[in-house]
């Protein structure tokens, strides 16, 4: 019989750390923070799973095994209430238009992967927001500032009083589409709507976070205080309870049309280009 090999302390420690890391992975494979509150999460999910089960049954009836969907008012309502995991691949592909592009251009994606890559194109992709100069990101941050000025003016005044640039506090919100900012269940619900309704969802989320933390932001006495308030704005029950949070983003910011965003983006981009030229 083969004798077992002795295990040294380093191996034991490495194995322990590996197990600990696996234990910290959420159902989607993301690693949870060391201070993750498992008790609160289990309590929250026990209630949310009831919602998910109810939604899953309704989605199955809606799709009836179909491999395609058409955008309509009913589907939009269903998307806002959350897409079950088993249907996300289908709905995200259809809602974003990726499925249509895939069918209209068979083999195109694979040919792009195999083709020689333009360094400028690669650099554009590496930078998560339109151009290497990040003009799109800068513009959208300024657009958010304009929206806050109208919808939450006292917060805008605090930002102005302490000379805080929006890029300092919200750039990661837009670059990462909230993926490492908010809880993963909440992020997936945001993405459900993002793929269906477009980038205005990102602004609805931002405005809701800022509005709910208005009192905290108004207490800021300095630039570091403002930054800390924005860090705290993405934590706590508001963002943990994803179903309730998603209801709030469609009610609290008020009307927000793509026409309004397009107009503001044009104005903000022109201003940024003029300032940097």
Order of alpha helices (4+ residues) and beta strands (2+ residues): alpha-alpha-alpha-alpha-alpha-alpha-alpha-alpha-alpha-alpha-alpha-alpha-alpha-alpha-alpha-alpha-alpha
